[in-house]
Amino acid sequence: MAENPINEHPRSRELALSSLRVNPGWSVYCERFAKILETQIDEKIWDLKTSDEDCRTLRAARKLLTDAHAPEKMLESMIAQARSAADTLDRSKKT
């Protein structure tokens, strides 16, 4: 597991990440992410000038971005990691 550079408790990190969804900046970030997908990937995929090989590459990149690296999925992953670290820390204090 990576070192925590700012020595905050993992539970604090979990709560901060969980509250991110209600932050107005989060919706702006998600909208910006969707706009980038649309303008930088989707438009090129549908452009007749784009080669078949480039289209395949762009479709694969789009799949990665929307499946594993979408903002909401990244946030869920970070929350789960912080929760796991906090639970591990809590269990170690009990023993």
C-alpha positions in Angstrom: 0.0 0.0 0.0 1.3 3.5 -0.8 2.4 5.8 1.9 0.0 8.4 3.0 1.9 11.7 2.2 -0.1 14.0 4.5 -0.7 11.6 7.4 -4.4 12.0 7.6 -6.5 9.3 9.0 -8.0 7.0 6.3 -11.5 7.5 7.7 -11.1 11.3 7.2 -10.0 10.6 3.6 -13.0 8.3 3.1 -15.4 11.0 4.5 -13.8 13.7 2.4 -14.1 11.6 -0.8 -17.7 10.7 0.0 -18.7 14.3 0.4 -17.1 15.2 -2.9 -20.3 14.2 -4.8 -22.2 17.2 -3.3 -19.5 19.6 -4.1 -20.5 21.8 -7.1 -17.0 21.3 -8.6 -17.6 17.6 -8.9 -20.5 18.0 -11.3 -18.4 20.5 -13.3 -15.6 18.0 -13.5 -18.0 15.2 -14.6 -19.5 17.4 -17.3 -16.0 18.3 -18.5 -15.0 14.7 -18.6 -18.1 13.9 -20.7 -17.4 16.9 -23.0 -13.8 15.6 -23.5 -15.1 12.2 -24.5 -17.5 13.8 -26.9 -15.1 16.2 -28.6 -11.8 14.4 -28.5 -12.9 10.8 -29.0 -16.5 10.4 -30.3 -16.1 13.1 -33.0 -12.9 11.5 -34.2 -14.5 8.0 -34.2 -17.3 9.2 -36.4 -15.1 11.3 -38.7 -14.8 9.6 -42.1 -11.2 10.9 -42.4 -10.1 8.8 -39.3 -8.4 5.6 -40.3 -9.9 2.2 -39.3 -6.9 1.5 -37.0 -7.2 4.9 -35.3 -11.0 4.3 -34.8 -10.2 0.9 -33.2 -7.7 2.6 -30.9 -10.1 5.4 -30.0 -12.9 2.9 -29.3 -10.6 1.0 -27.0 -9.5 4.1 -25.2 -13.1 5.2 -24.9 -14.1 1.9 -23.4 -11.2 2.2 -20.8 -12.2 5.7 -19.9 -15.9 5.0 -19.5 -15.5 1.6 -17.8 -12.6 1.8 -15.4 -11.5 5.4 -15.4 -14.8 7.3 -15.4 -14.9 9.9 -12.6 -17.6 8.1 -10.6 -15.8 4.8 -10.8 -12.5 6.4 -9.8 -14.2 8.1 -6.8 -15.7 4.8 -5.8 -12.4 3.1 -6.0 -10.7 5.7 -3.9 -13.5 5.6 -1.3 -13.2 1.8 -1.1 -9.4 2.0 -0.7 -9.7 4.6 2.1 -12.4 2.5 3.8 -10.3 -0.6 3.6 -7.3 1.3 5.1 -9.4 2.7 7.9 -10.9 -0.7 8.7 -7.4 -2.3 8.8 -6.2 0.5 11.1 -9.2 0.1 13.3 -8.7 -3.7 13.5 -5.0 -3.3 14.3 -5.8 -0.9 17.2 -8.2 -3.5 18.7 -5.5 -6.2 18.9 
